């Protein structure tokens, strides 16, 4: 959470000091580390001799509320570096002393402090006027965690106390309720329960995903739809190797700027090769392989390219942070005069395709030139103008992030909100003035001269792994009919209905639908529960009456009402749900 004029930032920052003061009351010898506000509240890191436990939470909270009731004033002051170091050493605050000396090395001559009641902390603020401005019911201690000092596993592990804090009691309750729902929808939990994917840490390796048939089937249909839309959008598919010589990554600059994110090299016949962390250098080589005329542009290269990035084990998280993942990558090469239309197309394409997957609540961010950058200022002007105008024409809400662009170009980030109102950053439309220079890319202009193309990176879903995690949680594992691994489960009431059931299976399979029959030994009610637990969108019940009348009884996932219909009408209904990629289909109970 960034410091700003947002009152919630000051509230959370002030609460972190109240937290530290309360902890010191039960652990007076604790040493303080960092205690910043974060997006859900605040935390504070402590070095304690006697471990804190969840049983301490109530005692700490009571102390925090007592401190709030005392309306202790937050008083700012400054000390010279020497005075600050001497003061902190006297209190035994070794972590604060270390950070104070680091600030001095950066050129700081004065260190800020804030005092409230008997508690004083090295801090730059901002804070509220007094502790009484903190609503006593707006927070709760959430959890404990281990945290290495400065995030370095070589340093001592500290105890981190997390506190949830919002503007008021209602916002706090709303967050807790949504978080509980999020836990029920957590993609790792549902991945196990629905047999979608697994991670074999010991046998295969952490951060490497095994896609099971059901999850792989969903991924195939996601990619199949995306590929179809890319071809219709004028993209050409390319493929590139999983490794490349060190000279490629030297040219691209990855070995200079991104080496820590790359795996160690592989030696092949005395030469070093690296697993690719990105696809873009290969696409530059493909562009450069055949001379281009201005008439050949734009070129839109797309690739579902698997890349490998070294992530520390502590940062890995299910499908959302992995070491090997597949990007729906694309790189566009165009002339300056083509930029406005290309940005319009790629922006419309990205938003439209995300909507196809039921993601509808968008907010976009435009990141402009940073202080340190490459490329002519005229190119930055043209690129930023093209992006700004495209955003304005789109009619979508967007915000400006001045100076937050990459050193090699401005960008648009497309963020979406899921069913739990959480924002995810997905698509990126990124200009790049760096790689065309490094790879000396050019095309022949109308006057016969050589010109540098504009290059645009575009990842739509980001990575298939992370996108799949978002969809799992967005739908709570209950995928709509067009994506579901099993679209229909047929449940015969008795053995006499099996022949009719298998006839329906044949009719559905001939239409290309994914269907199963539960003819096991479980009771009828257990079979229904099994289908519901598996989150199958369409449950077809066949009893004696349905056999006699040539009908089926349809039960939709999470819909109490059942509907009886001719099986031909049911097939037509499945065709519509698939063709139209209906998302909110569990409220759709056709009769």
GUVO-615306 format. One record per residue (C-alpha): x, y, z; residue in one letter. Coordinates in nm, 3 decimals. Each point is the difference from the previous one (the first is absolute). Layout:
// GUVO-615306
> px  py  pz  res
> X  Y  Z  a
...
This chain:
// GUVO-615306
> px  py  pz  res
> 0.000  0.000  0.000  x
> 0.154  0.328  -0.114  x
> 0.014  0.309  0.219  x
> -0.256  0.254  -0.110  x
> -0.260  0.243  0.127  x
> -0.237  -0.294  0.042  x
> -0.132  0.013  0.361  x
> -0.010  -0.380  0.005  x
> 0.378  -0.009  -0.050  x
> 0.052  0.224  0.304  x
> -0.251  -0.203  0.200  x
> 0.181  -0.327  -0.074  x
> 0.341  0.154  0.058  x
> -0.110  0.137  0.337  x
> -0.145  -0.337  0.095  x
> 0.335  -0.170  -0.067  x
> 0.154  0.220  0.273  x
> -0.284  -0.087  0.235  x
> 0.064  -0.367  -0.077  x
> 0.371  0.032  0.078  x
> -0.072  0.181  0.327  x
> -0.247  -0.272  0.104  x
> 0.241  -0.284  -0.082  x
> 0.276  0.167  0.202  x
> -0.232  -0.005  0.300  x
> 0.001  -0.383  0.002  x
> 0.348  -0.044  -0.155  x
> 0.196  0.297  0.143  x
> 0.332  -0.136  -0.133  x
> -0.124  -0.032  -0.360  x
> 0.205  0.179  -0.264  x
> -0.184  0.188  -0.273  x
> 0.059  -0.038  -0.373  x
> -0.240  0.139  -0.264  x
> -0.371  0.071  0.044  x
> -0.157  0.142  -0.317  x
> -0.362  0.040  -0.111  x
> -0.112  -0.247  -0.271  x
> -0.309  -0.035  -0.219  x
> -0.195  -0.194  0.264  x
> 0.125  0.174  0.315  x
> 0.353  -0.010  0.140  x
> 0.262  -0.224  0.148  x
> 0.297  0.028  0.232  x
> 0.310  -0.221  0.019  x
> 0.140  -0.085  0.344  x
> 0.306  -0.183  0.129  x
> -0.135  -0.168  0.315  x
> 0.165  -0.239  0.243  x
> -0.330  -0.160  0.105  x
> -0.206  -0.082  -0.312  x
> -0.332  0.170  -0.057  x
> -0.298  -0.233  -0.057  x
> -0.363  0.046  -0.110  x
> -0.091  -0.030  0.368  x
> 0.163  0.342  0.047  x
> -0.233  0.170  -0.251  x
> -0.278  0.090  0.244  x
> 0.246  0.148  0.250  x
> 0.168  0.206  -0.274  x
> -0.334  0.121  -0.135  x
> -0.118  0.107  0.345  x
> 0.320  0.199  0.044  x
> -0.041  0.157  -0.345  x
> -0.353  0.112  0.080  x
> 0.116  0.142  0.333  x
> 0.273  0.200  -0.179  x
> -0.262  0.125  -0.249  x
> -0.222  0.107  0.289  x
> 0.286  0.204  0.150  x
> 0.002  0.224  -0.311  x
> 0.380  0.014  -0.003  x
> 0.121  0.280  -0.226  x
> 0.237  -0.085  -0.286  x
> 0.289  0.245  0.027  x
> 0.259  0.026  -0.277  x
> 0.367  0.083  0.058  x
> 0.337  -0.030  -0.170  x
> 0.345  -0.100  0.118  x
> 0.334  0.021  -0.171  x
> 0.132  -0.335  -0.117  x
> 0.253  -0.008  0.285  x
> -0.266  0.085  0.258  x
> -0.239  -0.256  -0.148  x
> 0.261  -0.278  0.004  x
> 0.098  0.078  0.360  x
> -0.365  0.012  0.109  x
> -0.089  -0.330  -0.173  x
> 0.312  -0.175  0.131  x
> -0.096  0.105  0.349  x
> -0.334  -0.173  -0.044  x
> 0.160  -0.313  -0.148  x
> -0.179  0.046  -0.333  x
> 0.265  -0.169  -0.214  x
> -0.223  -0.030  -0.308  x
> -0.091  0.368  0.010  x
> 0.368  0.092  0.042  x
> 0.091  -0.201  -0.309  x
> -0.270  0.169  -0.207  x
> 0.092  0.342  0.137  x
> 0.361  -0.049  -0.114  x
> -0.124  -0.113  -0.341  x
> -0.200  0.322  -0.035  x
> 0.311  0.194  0.091  x
> 0.192  -0.180  -0.276  x
> -0.270  0.117  -0.242  x
> 0.069  0.358  0.100  x
> -0.264  0.059  0.268  x
> 0.115  0.242  0.270  x
> -0.311  -0.007  0.221  x
> -0.217  -0.290  0.116  x
> -0.371  0.040  0.071  x
> -0.168  -0.129  0.316  x
> -0.358  -0.013  0.127  x
> -0.098  -0.020  0.367  x
> -0.339  -0.099  0.139  x
> -0.030  -0.039  0.377  x
> 0.303  -0.191  0.132  x
> 0.071  -0.153  -0.343  x
> 0.241  0.156  -0.251  x
> 0.098  -0.145  -0.337  x
> 0.230  0.093  -0.282  x
> -0.249  0.094  -0.271  x
> -0.064  0.239  -0.288  x
> -0.380  0.007  0.048  x
> -0.268  0.102  -0.080  x
> -0.222  -0.064  0.303  x
> -0.333  0.108  0.143  x
> -0.015  0.279  0.258  x
> -0.048  -0.244  0.286  x
> -0.080  -0.366  0.067  x
> -0.360  0.092  0.083  x
> -0.066  0.058  -0.371  x
> 0.036  -0.376  -0.056  x
> -0.346  -0.165  0.021  x
> 0.028  -0.274  0.263  x
> -0.209  -0.243  -0.211  x
> 0.176  0.054  -0.334  x
> 0.279  -0.254  0.056  x
> 0.081  -0.350  0.119  x
> 0.326  -0.190  0.039  x
> 0.007  -0.245  -0.286  x
> 0.298  -0.233  0.008  x
> 0.366  -0.068  0.075  x
> 0.271  -0.079  -0.252  x
> 0.373  -0.039  -0.017  x
> 0.188  0.270  -0.190  x
> 0.372  0.030  -0.060  x
> 0.155  0.337  0.082  x
> 0.014  0.200  -0.326  x
> -0.153  -0.299  -0.179  x
> 0.334  -0.179  -0.010  x
> -0.009  -0.365  0.105  x
> 0.360  0.033  0.120  x
> -0.119  0.239  0.271  x
> -0.183  -0.081  0.322  x
> -0.365  -0.096  -0.025  x
> -0.230  0.242  0.180  x
> -0.361  -0.030  0.114  x
> -0.244  0.195  -0.215  x
> -0.338  0.096  0.146  x
> -0.265  0.081  -0.262  x
> -0.296  0.224  0.083  x
> -0.306  0.053  -0.219  x
> -0.115  0.362  -0.002  x
> -0.265  0.184  -0.201  x
> -0.192  0.325  0.025  x
> -0.274  -0.147  0.216  x
> -0.153  -0.316  0.144  x
> -0.213  -0.070  -0.308  x
> 0.295  0.017  -0.240  x
> 0.199  -0.230  0.229  x
> -0.285  -0.255  0.011  x
> -0.048  0.020  -0.376  x
> 0.369  -0.073  -0.056  x
> 0.000  -0.294  0.243  x
> -0.313  -0.148  -0.162  x
> 0.146  0.031  -0.349  x
> 0.329  -0.148  0.114  x
> -0.180  -0.302  0.143  x
> -0.178  -0.044  -0.332  x
> 0.336  0.038  -0.174  x
> 0.141  -0.280  0.214  x
> -0.283  -0.225  -0.113  x
> 0.082  0.093  -0.360  x
> 0.380  -0.017  0.040  x
> 0.139  -0.151  -0.316  x
> 0.241  -0.239  0.171  x
> -0.281  -0.142  0.213  x
> -0.236  -0.038  -0.296  x
> 0.282  -0.126  -0.220  x
> 0.037  -0.299  0.233  x
> -0.371  -0.057  0.055  x
> -0.090  0.020  -0.370  x
> 0.314  -0.181  -0.121  x
> 0.111  0.289  -0.223  x
> 0.376  0.023  0.065  x
> 0.271  -0.087  0.247  x
> 0.351  0.104  0.103  x
> 0.244  -0.278  0.087  x
> 0.257  0.191  0.204  x
> 0.224  -0.302  0.062  x
> -0.035  -0.200  -0.320  x
> -0.024  0.279  -0.262  x
> 0.092  0.321  0.176  x
> -0.162  0.302  0.162  x
> -0.167  0.253  -0.224  x
> -0.048  -0.254  -0.283  x
> -0.361  -0.087  -0.083  x
> -0.145  -0.338  -0.095  x
> -0.323  0.057  -0.191  x
> -0.242  -0.289  0.054  x
> -0.249  -0.105  -0.274  x
> -0.286  0.211  0.139  x
> 0.214  0.311  0.046  x
> 0.180  -0.067  -0.325  x
> -0.334  -0.023  -0.179  x
> -0.107  0.340  0.132  x
> 0.336  0.146  -0.100  x
> -0.036  -0.149  -0.349  x
> -0.340  0.166  -0.045  x
> 0.133  0.333  0.129  x
> 0.289  -0.015  -0.246  x
> -0.220  -0.129  -0.283  x
> -0.232  0.299  0.031  x
> 0.291  0.243  0.035  x
> 0.179  -0.142  -0.306  x
> -0.315  0.029  -0.209  x
> -0.043  0.363  0.102  x
> 0.369  0.075  -0.067  x
> -0.023  -0.137  -0.352  x
> -0.313  0.207  -0.063  x
> 0.186  0.302  0.141  x
> 0.282  -0.023  -0.255  x
> 0.263  -0.166  0.219  x
> 0.249  -0.252  -0.136  x
> 0.114  -0.284  0.224  x
> 0.369  -0.060  0.053  x
> 0.194  -0.245  0.214  x
> 0.335  0.039  0.170  x
> 0.244  -0.225  0.192  x
> 0.001  -0.040  0.375  x
> 0.371  0.089  0.020  x
> 0.230  0.247  -0.170  x
> 0.373  0.073  -0.010  x
> 0.141  0.247  0.246  x
> 0.076  0.237  -0.289  x
> -0.375  0.038  -0.064  x
> -0.062  0.105  0.359  x
> 0.303  0.230  -0.007  x
> -0.142  0.175  -0.305  x
> -0.346  0.029  0.155  x
> 0.147  0.132  0.325  x
> -0.150  -0.272  0.218  x
> 0.340  -0.111  0.127  x
> 0.070  0.356  0.107  x
> -0.338  0.092  0.148  x
> -0.183  -0.324  0.073  x
> 0.261  -0.265  0.078  x
> -0.123  -0.053  0.358  x
> -0.335  -0.107  -0.144  x
> 0.158  -0.258  -0.231  x
> 0.103  -0.357  0.073  x
> 0.368  -0.094  -0.006  x
> 0.144  -0.061  -0.347  x
> 0.020  -0.337  -0.172  x
> 0.329  -0.084  -0.168  x
> -0.031  -0.144  -0.350  x
> 0.324  -0.077  -0.188  x
> 0.186  0.266  0.194  x
> -0.266  0.267  -0.051  x
> -0.246  0.136  0.256  x
> -0.375  -0.028  -0.059  x
> -0.277  0.139  0.220  x
> -0.360  -0.105  0.050  x
> -0.203  0.286  -0.143  x
> -0.159  0.237  0.251  x
> -0.182  0.183  -0.282  x
> -0.099  -0.056  -0.361  x
> 0.068  0.347  -0.139  x
> 0.364  -0.046  -0.115  x
> -0.107  -0.294  -0.216  x
> -0.280  0.204  -0.156  x
> 0.249  0.273  -0.082  x
> 0.215  -0.261  -0.176  x
> -0.302  -0.128  -0.195  x
> -0.083  0.355  -0.109  x
> 0.359  0.057  -0.108  x
> 0.037  -0.330  -0.186  x
> -0.164  0.134  -0.320  x
> 0.036  0.362  -0.122  x
> -0.315  0.204  0.053  x
> -0.155  0.279  -0.204  x
> -0.233  0.264  0.138  x
> -0.273  -0.185  -0.191  x
> 0.060  -0.312  0.215  x
> -0.090  0.176  0.322  x
> -0.160  -0.044  0.240  x
> 0.124  -0.343  0.101  x
> -0.177  -0.166  0.291  x
> 0.183  -0.306  0.137  x
> -0.178  -0.215  0.261  x
> 0.137  -0.294  0.197  x
> -0.110  -0.211  0.292  x
> 0.359  -0.008  0.121  x
> 0.111  -0.180  0.314  x
> 0.257  0.200  0.195  x
> 0.205  -0.070  0.312  x
> 0.083  0.243  0.275  x
> 0.189  -0.057  0.321  x
> -0.227  0.083  0.292  x
> 0.111  -0.060  0.356  x
> -0.189  -0.281  0.169  x
> -0.150  0.238  0.256  x
> -0.171  0.202  -0.274  x
> -0.163  -0.294  -0.182  x
> -0.378  -0.019  0.031  x
> -0.210  -0.263  -0.174  x
> -0.069  0.101  -0.361  x
> 0.044  0.373  0.060  x
> 0.378  -0.001  0.056  x
> 0.189  -0.283  -0.171  x
> 0.335  -0.076  -0.162  x
> -0.125  -0.128  -0.332  x
> -0.305  0.149  -0.173  x
> -0.152  0.056  -0.341  x
> -0.067  0.354  -0.119  x
> -0.254  0.088  -0.265  x
> 0.264  0.230  -0.138  x
> -0.023  0.228  -0.301  x
> 0.229  0.259  -0.152  x
> -0.112  0.261  -0.249  x
> 0.235  0.180  -0.237  x
> -0.145  0.305  -0.172  x
> 0.070  0.337  -0.160  x
> -0.055  0.324  0.190  x
> -0.307  0.087  -0.204  x
> -0.151  -0.341  0.084  x
> 0.031  0.041  0.378  x
> -0.343  0.154  0.070  x
> -0.193  -0.271  -0.182  x
> 0.220  -0.280  0.137  x
> -0.046  0.119  0.360  x
> -0.377  0.029  -0.055  x
> -0.008  -0.354  -0.138  x
> 0.212  -0.159  0.268  x
> -0.187  0.177  0.280  x
> -0.340  -0.097  -0.139  x
> 0.125  -0.353  -0.068  x
> 0.135  -0.043  0.354  x
> -0.311  0.129  0.175  x
> -0.233  -0.194  -0.230  x
> 0.181  -0.328  0.053  x
> 0.003  0.041  0.379  x
> -0.374  0.066  -0.013  x
> -0.042  -0.332  -0.180  x
> 0.118  -0.165  0.322  x
> -0.248  0.188  0.218  x
> 0.233  0.274  0.121  x
> -0.188  0.326  -0.039  x
> 0.110  0.255  0.262  x
> 0.305  0.180  -0.142  x
> 0.230  0.278  0.112  x
> 0.299  0.097  -0.210  x
> 0.325  0.174  0.094  x
> 0.228  0.204  -0.225  x
> 0.364  0.003  0.112  x
> 0.207  0.280  -0.151  x
> 0.374  0.068  -0.047  x
> 0.228  -0.044  0.303  x
> 0.299  0.222  0.072  x
> 0.245  -0.265  -0.122  x
> -0.100  -0.114  -0.350  x
> 0.121  -0.086  -0.348  x
> -0.135  0.114  -0.335  x
> -0.052  0.335  -0.168  x
> -0.234  0.240  0.177  x
> -0.200  0.029  -0.322  x
> -0.070  -0.374  0.016  x
> -0.112  0.027  0.361  x
> -0.227  0.289  -0.098  x
> -0.156  -0.196  -0.286  x
> -0.042  -0.319  0.203  x
> -0.152  0.171  0.305  x
> -0.235  0.201  -0.222  x
> -0.111  -0.316  -0.182  x
> -0.066  -0.180  0.329  x
> -0.183  0.295  0.156  x
> -0.222  0.054  -0.303  x
> -0.082  -0.371  -0.021  x
> -0.101  -0.004  0.367  x
> -0.221  0.304  -0.049  x
> -0.165  -0.154  -0.307  x
> -0.062  -0.327  0.185  x
> -0.231  0.162  0.254  x
> 0.148  -0.223  0.272  x
> 0.100  0.148  0.338  x
> 0.372  0.061  0.029  x
> 0.252  0.165  0.229  x
> 0.338  0.154  -0.065  x
> 0.320  -0.129  0.159  x
> 0.249  0.273  -0.082  x
> 0.360  -0.117  -0.023  x
> -0.097  -0.365  0.058  x
> 0.078  -0.126  -0.350  x
> 0.288  -0.236  -0.072  x
> 0.331  0.156  -0.104  x
> -0.066  -0.131  -0.351  x
> -0.352  0.134  -0.056  x
> -0.343  0.106  0.134  x
> -0.275  -0.255  0.057  x
> -0.365  -0.070  0.072  x
> -0.089  -0.252  0.271  x
> -0.348  -0.152  -0.013  x
> -0.134  -0.096  0.343  x
> -0.320  -0.193  0.064  x
> -0.211  -0.069  0.307  x
> -0.120  -0.352  0.068  x
> -0.321  -0.118  0.167  x
> 0.155  0.075  0.341  x
> 0.077  0.360  -0.097  x
> 0.376  -0.065  -0.006  x
> 0.205  0.178  -0.261  x
> 0.240  -0.198  -0.220  x
> 0.246  0.145  -0.245  x
> -0.023  -0.206  -0.320  x
> 0.072  0.148  -0.341  x
> 0.289  0.233  -0.074  x
> 0.050  0.209  -0.313  x
> 0.364  0.108  0.016  x
> 0.201  0.212  -0.242  x
> 0.367  -0.092  -0.037  x
> 0.263  0.237  -0.142  x
> 0.283  -0.217  0.131  x
> -0.013  -0.335  -0.179  x
> -0.039  0.141  -0.355  x
> 0.321  0.195  0.064  x
> 0.184  -0.292  0.157  x
> -0.093  -0.237  -0.282  x
> 0.039  0.273  -0.264  x
> -0.348  -0.064  -0.141  x
> -0.103  0.195  -0.307  x
> -0.232  0.013  -0.298  x
> 0.032  0.174  -0.335  x
> -0.213  0.314  -0.018  x
> -0.177  0.138  -0.308  x
> 0.301  0.222  -0.078  x
> 0.236  -0.301  0.004  x
> 0.158  0.092  0.334  x
> 0.025  -0.215  0.309  x
> -0.232  0.066  0.291  x
> -0.033  -0.147  0.345  x
> -0.338  -0.167  0.071  x
> -0.199  0.071  0.312  x
> -0.022  -0.315  0.214  x
> -0.292  -0.077  0.230  x
> -0.003  -0.287  0.251  x
> -0.343  -0.139  0.080  x
> -0.080  -0.274  0.250  x
> -0.375  -0.042  0.026  x
> -0.065  -0.261  0.269  x
> 0.352  0.046  0.135  x
> 0.072  -0.366  0.058  x
> -0.228  -0.296  -0.045  x
> 0.080  -0.117  0.353  x
> -0.089  0.326  0.173  x
> -0.302  0.059  -0.226  x
> -0.129  -0.348  0.081  x
> 0.038  0.071  0.373  x
> -0.200  0.322  -0.041  x
> -0.277  -0.182  -0.191  x
> -0.014  -0.281  0.258  x
> -0.055  0.253  0.278  x
> -0.227  0.224  -0.211  x
> -0.235  -0.292  -0.062  x
> 0.069  -0.179  0.325  x
> 0.090  -0.306  -0.209  x
> -0.350  -0.007  -0.153  x
> 0.101  0.064  -0.360  x
> -0.267  0.092  -0.253  x
> -0.118  -0.263  -0.243  x
> 0.232  0.097  -0.285  x
> 0.312  -0.040  0.218  x
> -0.102  -0.273  0.246  x
> 0.198  -0.327  -0.012  x
> -0.324  -0.198  0.019  x
> -0.289  0.198  -0.142  x
> -0.274  -0.244  0.094  x
> -0.032  -0.282  0.253  x
> -0.285  -0.240  -0.071  x
> -0.143  -0.177  0.304  x
> -0.239  -0.292  -0.067  x
> -0.244  -0.065  0.283  x
> 0.025  -0.378  -0.050  x
> 0.158  -0.259  -0.230  x
> -0.308  -0.004  -0.221  x
> 0.084  0.356  -0.107  x
> 0.360  -0.079  -0.105  x
> -0.075  -0.075  -0.365  x
> -0.181  0.332  -0.043  x
> 0.285  0.177  0.181  x
> 0.265  -0.149  -0.228  x
> -0.204  0.100  -0.303  x
> 0.009  0.360  0.121  x
> 0.375  -0.031  0.058  x
> 0.047  -0.108  -0.362  x
> -0.211  0.289  -0.128  x
> 0.196  0.251  0.210  x
> 0.342  -0.140  -0.091  x
> -0.087  0.013  -0.369  x
> -0.052  0.373  0.050  x
> 0.342  0.027  0.166  x
> -0.123  0.045  0.359  x
> 0.183  -0.133  0.305  x
> -0.237  -0.230  0.186  x
> 0.016  -0.276  0.258  x
> -0.248  -0.251  0.148  x
> 0.010  -0.085  0.369  x
> -0.102  -0.366  0.000  x
> 0.188  -0.084  0.320  x
> -0.134  -0.162  0.313  x
> -0.052  0.319  0.206  x
> -0.352  0.098  0.096  x
> -0.185  0.244  -0.224  x
> 0.039  0.284  0.253  x
> 0.373  -0.071  0.035  x
> 0.039  0.014  -0.378  x
> -0.168  0.341  -0.002  x
> 0.231  0.120  0.280  x
> 0.304  -0.130  -0.186  x
> -0.098  0.193  -0.314  x
> -0.063  0.317  0.202  x
> 0.330  -0.039  0.187  x
> 0.176  -0.039  -0.338  x
> -0.169  0.327  -0.105  x
> -0.140  -0.149  -0.321  x
> -0.219  0.266  -0.162  x
> -0.273  -0.227  -0.139  x
> -0.138  -0.301  0.189  x
> -0.247  -0.208  -0.200  x
> -0.231  -0.230  0.190  x
> -0.165  -0.289  -0.182  x
> -0.274  -0.201  0.164  x
> -0.280  -0.222  -0.125  x
> -0.221  0.297  -0.085  x
> 0.274  0.162  -0.211  x
> 0.058  -0.328  -0.187  x
> -0.372  -0.036  -0.074  x
> -0.044  0.361  -0.116  x
> 0.334  0.042  -0.181  x
> 0.105  0.285  0.228  x
> 0.271  0.084  0.251  x
> -0.009  0.189  0.330  x
> 0.269  0.264  0.025  x
> 0.149  0.121  0.324  x
> 0.241  0.290  -0.026  x
> 0.297  0.043  0.236  x
> -0.102  0.222  0.294  x
> -0.358  0.032  -0.129  x
> -0.279  -0.164  0.204  x
> -0.261  -0.003  -0.274  x
> -0.003  -0.291  -0.243  x
> -0.132  0.009  -0.355  x
> -0.136  -0.282  -0.216  x
> 0.054  0.021  -0.376  x
> 0.036  -0.205  -0.316  x
> 0.356  -0.121  -0.040  x
> 0.019  0.176  -0.336  x
> -0.077  0.328  0.174  x
> 0.269  -0.078  0.256  x
> 0.256  -0.055  -0.276  x
> -0.102  0.330  -0.161  x
> 0.039  0.166  0.336  x
> 0.355  -0.135  0.044  x
> 0.083  0.119  -0.350  x
> -0.116  0.351  0.088  x
> 0.189  0.007  0.332  x
> 0.319  -0.108  -0.180  x
> -0.040  0.211  -0.313  x
> -0.079  0.318  0.193  x
> 0.252  -0.079  0.275  x
> -0.265  0.078  0.260  x
> 0.165  0.087  0.330  x
> -0.280  0.071  0.246  x
> -0.161  -0.326  -0.100  x
> -0.092  -0.130  0.345  x
> -0.280  0.254  0.017  x
> -0.116  -0.117  -0.342  x
> -0.263  -0.270  0.063  x
> -0.154  -0.052  -0.339  x
> -0.333  -0.180  0.010  x
